[in-house]
Amino acid sequence: MTHKQTDRRAMASIHANGMHGQEETSMAKREIRLINYIAYGSNDFLGAGAMALMAAWLLYFYTTFCGLSPVEATSIFAVARVVDAIASPLMGYISDNFHRTWLGRRFGRRKFFIMIAIPLVMCYALIWVSGMSYWYYLASYVLFELVYSMVLVPYETLAAEMSPDFKVKAKFAGARILTGQISAIVAGFLPGRLVEALGKDSPMTFFYAGLIFASIFVCVVSLLYTFTWERPYEEIIENEDDTRLGFGQSMKKLVVDLSSTFRIRAFRQHLGMYLGGYISQDTFNAVFTYFVVFALASDAKHASNLLGVMAIVQFIAVSLFIPLCLRINAAPAYRIAVSLFGLAVVGYFVLYMNMPAAIGVLLYVPTLIAGLGRGGLNYIPWNTYNYMADVDQIVTGRRREGIFAGVMTFVRKASQAGAVMIVGLILQASGFVSGQAAQSPETIATIVNVMLYVTVAILATGFVISLRFRLTRQSHAVLMAEIEHLKQGGRTPTSQAARETVEALSGWRYEQLWGNNTVGYRAGAEVPVAEVRRAGSPA
């Protein structure tokens, strides 16, 4: 062990006492209680709820009450994605390294940003003010996106940092998605109830909905800050190298680390499944209100009721998919969810061809089926995400939760905004006219075709990718055992079966694992990190 490493471990023991909520307890030994699951899960009211309300209603709000054309509305999403392409990954990088500052040692490298975001999340209500200029809507949307990243990127690291246990991580994912489904129920039903109270032509419907959501965000982020923790300071110090980088090197490291996540096979497959499940829902959500209002000649209240019922079933479905994933593993469960949602979308199309029946109670049949499928699609990718840093660790020998969280937050927001953008552009091209109570037959046909063909095509893509996904409860146990074996200085696999398992998950030969590769940035990148590690303690 080098003198620098000895000094840094001594400093770690001193600084650890100053870490908020992390005193003397490693993540493996700290007891996780019900309140911790509740606090962690509740934050997805922000994570999923904000996106659910925007995905279902924001394009409709912009084009109906704000005087924006579909192209103007979608340009807001496009500009925000450019900003977020920098902000979310940068937030991941900063939170990974913030422990080197006094504020990071005092409040936590993740939790400092969660703390300062508590009052800032109220800016969500500003998005839903009618009668303002294009520039106001652009500024308010971008502002919330930045605050959202400030919370979500650190948040998405916490499950992996609070516990290494497979079952515990699955419970964290379940708590998160169950709360997300509650937020989807509120996002579905609330606008309809406000329409009843204020009238279908009142833009205040959406402002009050945004204000209610923003107030809830303050409460859940406060719970998250109070009842969660992150990896102790001494563990962070022991797992980093001694190199201190200048600004230019730091920016290069950020770019290299972000791109390196795609060199992990399990993460690429995870993203394919994630995008298949979420972009299909985002596309469906963006067009569904238009489908009900224009194709079925109904109103926003009816669309709200359908979305609310769907969200209730999604909540129930998450409770069913949690044990199903443990029993048959994630990929088969994912294919069941894809099949259910695809069947439901086809069902809407069939009922649309018989419009009088579709407006009646029969429309709730595909709504119930869609809820079952969407519940699984919401839970499964976030369950598998919690294990991606473990697969990365056996490749790089490092823990990079923040980098993966930054990539995931950007991908999530980019996919949601991208789906809404594409729908808006297609509507504009089809002749959609903002503010009109009825649309042309060509526009209505476009709405129906987008909901059917685009949604099903994206679902099919996720289904195909899931056929190659190999992360299971059993393979994860093998992975963790091999990580421990390599930590102890092992250089060869414990068995041929173990070799095959970790190679299938990582996409790298066993001899290239544990830093014997060029995945990720390190100063003097031509020298594999394993050579540095052999001179000191294993990371």
Beta strands, then each sheet from edge to edge (+ up, - down):
end
